[in-house]
């Protein structure tokens, strides 16, 4: 991706992160709420890492959590989430043991589990809590969550990789459109303050309505079937189709992402990818260690938060 395209993609992501600011019925987390949320997430992460280590499940921190670990030795100060990467085979292991090891306190949400989830990445949500933003308006499970992005196998053959990637992109986009159509009556009131944002979501809604003949859960299961289609555990590359830059934008060498090194996150020993520098540069550009100005930081608008 050249610099112009990278800047355009970054601007688009920033727009969707900040576009709900000031929407009626929303609020921005204050310092006290943010710190309490971060503490809750740390307690959740501690529980998860204990199970991962006990079960031999490979994981690393992901995305902004990796950046926080190497730049701040913990949370990016204004961040409200923790992200994890996990190879497909390890995620399948987690699915098998989840109810026994974590099911008393948490619920595992993902495209293959139904319940109107409708997103392509995975979340573990804490029971008895609520953190509702614009993706959670119609979900059954709305607890405080940690995101998991599954590292999928992909093909060494460029032709097979292109075909696989194309269908991942198409089906992933259809899922976001189908979810927008599903959520439209709940979502539309929050779009009144931003005409450009409303037009963007209306476009997705109209496309999504073309697929109303199929339930949101069935569309989501079809997406994850295709994301996980390649079973080559020894291929040179892996990708994260559910990641912020999608299939081709999040293509990595297997050894960079499926091997780890130690780091510290808020005083806790954690794992980050072996190829952290390459990973961060792909996601955030060559100046990823530079702290952005206030106006370029993500804004966290919430609808409901209960601890």
Secondary structure as UniProt FT lines:
FT   HELIX           3..18
FT   TURN            19..22
FT   TURN            24..25
FT   STRAND          27..28
FT   HELIX           31..55
FT   STRAND          60..61
FT   HELIX           63..72
FT   TURN            77..78
FT   STRAND          83..87
FT   HELIX           88..102
FT   TURN            103..105
FT   STRAND          106..109
FT   TURN            111..112
FT   TURN            115..116
FT   STRAND          122..126
FT   TURN            127..128
FT   STRAND          130..132
FT   TURN            134..135
FT   TURN            137..138
FT   STRAND          145..153
FT   HELIX           158..187
FT   HELIX           188..191
FT   TURN            192..193
FT   HELIX           195..209
FT   TURN            210..213
FT   HELIX           216..227
FT   TURN            233..234
FT   STRAND          237..239
FT   TURN            241..242
FT   TURN            244..245
FT   HELIX           246..249
FT   STRAND          251..253
FT   HELIX           254..257
FT   STRAND          260..265
FT   TURN            266..267
FT   STRAND          268..273
FT   TURN            274..275
FT   HELIX           276..284
FT   TURN            286..289
FT   HELIX           294..296
FT   STRAND          301..302
FT   STRAND          304..306
//
